[in-house]
Amino acid sequence: MVKKTNLTKRRDFIKKASLVTAAGVGATALSAPYGYAATNPIKWRLQTYSGAPLGKHVVLPQVESFNKAAHGEMEIELYYADQLVPTD
């Protein structure tokens, strides 16, 4: 049986500590995009060609279902005709 010296024990410790640190950094890097999306949702502005009466019955239900399916990662803000840009 080979007896380990203090130097060998230190090297083993440094190797293991380096592997654990690298694994932690890798896990953090892989989860970073998800964490960013969870705290900063993508917001889209959608302007429909129709006015408010038709938009509320036709477009708004679709926007609400999309926002629900996106689980807060993406969000559509609905605007009606002429609210963002002129529709002449």
C-alpha positions in Angstrom: 0.0 0.0 0.0 1.3 3.4 -1.0 1.2 6.1 1.7 -0.1 9.5 0.5 1.9 12.5 1.5 0.5 15.8 2.4 1.4 17.2 -1.0 -0.6 14.4 -2.8 -3.6 15.0 -0.5 -3.5 18.7 -1.4 -3.4 18.0 -5.1 -6.4 15.7 -4.8 -8.2 18.3 -2.9 -7.4 21.0 -5.4 -8.5 18.8 -8.3 -11.8 17.9 -6.6 -12.4 21.6 -5.7 -11.7 22.7 -9.2 -14.2 20.1 -10.6 -16.9 21.2 -8.2 -16.3 24.9 -9.1 -16.4 24.2 -12.8 -19.6 22.2 -12.5 -21.2 25.1 -10.5 -20.1 27.7 -13.1 -21.4 25.5 -15.9 -24.8 25.0 -14.2 -25.1 28.7 -13.6 -24.2 29.5 -17.3 -26.8 27.0 -18.5 -29.6 28.4 -16.3 -28.8 32.1 -17.0 -31.0 32.5 -20.1 -34.0 31.0 -18.3 -33.5 33.2 -15.2 -33.3 36.2 -17.4 -36.5 35.3 -19.3 -38.3 34.6 -16.0 -37.4 38.1 -14.6 -37.6 40.0 -17.9 -40.4 38.9 -20.1 -40.4 39.7 -23.8 -43.1 42.3 -24.5 -44.7 42.7 -27.9 -47.0 45.6 -28.9 -49.7 44.5 -31.3 -51.9 47.0 -33.1 -55.0 45.6 -34.8 -56.5 47.2 -37.9 -60.0 47.3 -36.3 -61.4 49.6 -33.6 -62.0 48.7 -30.0 -65.5 47.1 -30.5 -64.4 44.4 -33.0 -60.9 44.0 -31.5 -62.3 43.2 -28.0 -64.4 40.4 -29.5 -62.0 39.0 -32.1 -58.4 39.8 -31.2 -58.4 40.2 -27.4 -59.4 36.6 -26.6 -56.5 35.3 -28.8 -54.0 37.7 -27.1 -55.2 36.6 -23.6 -54.8 32.9 -24.5 -51.3 33.5 -25.9 -50.3 35.4 -22.7 -51.6 32.6 -20.6 -49.8 29.9 -22.6 -46.5 31.9 -22.5 -46.5 31.7 -18.6 -45.1 35.2 -18.3 -42.1 34.7 -20.5 -43.7 36.6 -23.3 -46.5 39.2 -23.2 -48.5 40.8 -26.0 -50.0 44.3 -25.3 -53.0 44.9 -27.5 -53.6 48.3 -29.1 -56.5 49.2 -31.4 -56.5 51.1 -34.7 -54.6 54.5 -34.5 -53.3 54.0 -31.0 -49.7 53.4 -32.0 -49.5 54.4 -35.7 -52.0 55.9 -38.1 -54.0 53.5 -40.1 -55.2 55.8 -42.8 
